[in-house]
């Protein structure tokens, strides 16, 4: 009924499998881009919530071309 799987709390490991029910694939890809931007070395809880890509330059998710935010110029990969 319009609620969230997290409420005011963070997404724990137990809720991670339900992220795809709450967010679109593009939403999840955007979250991964933000995570990579804030933690390019992957040292903050590696493997938690989102799988840790080998390199943050790798596009997470479906692998179908660049992310829409990268295409629009609103985000860039380093």
Secondary structure, DSSP 4 states (H G I P E B T S, - for coil): ----SSTTS---TTTGGGHHHHS-HHHHHHHHHHHHHH-TT--SSTTSSS---SSTTSPPTT--SS-HHHHHTS----
